[in-house]
Amino acid sequence: MTLENEAGSVKQEADESYRLVPGRSRPDLAIEIVFSSGGINKLEAYKRLKIPEVWFWEDGVLELYHLRGEGADLQYDRIAQSEAIEGMDLTLLTSCILIVNHVDAIQTFRAGLRE
């Protein structure tokens, strides 16, 4: 999904984005998989789009950022746990992302959620 602010001055396409609350026009969570460049510099675009939470996956590390403040004081703070998906086991998620076989990864993740 290509995201654009009202003025049309910022466009950003997340690798994945999710609306976690029905009826919202913008995603609550954007996920970026960083292969070569971009990374944290993309936070400025997401800030202008007012995306509440952004996750970056780079070199086997998941970093989470949550938007705080209002108006000109908006900024992303790095967070240890998702505020958009409360209770998400990030250790389990990270270990499953690293599993090469996607079927095994999904089964492991589901099993971990049941525990």
Protein Blocks (a to p, Z undefined) as FASTA:
>chain_A
ZZddfkopaccddfbdcdfbghiabdfbdcdddfkggjjmlmmmmmmnopabacddeehi
acddddedehjlgccdddfbdfklghiafklmmmmmmpmblmlmmmmmmmmmmZZ
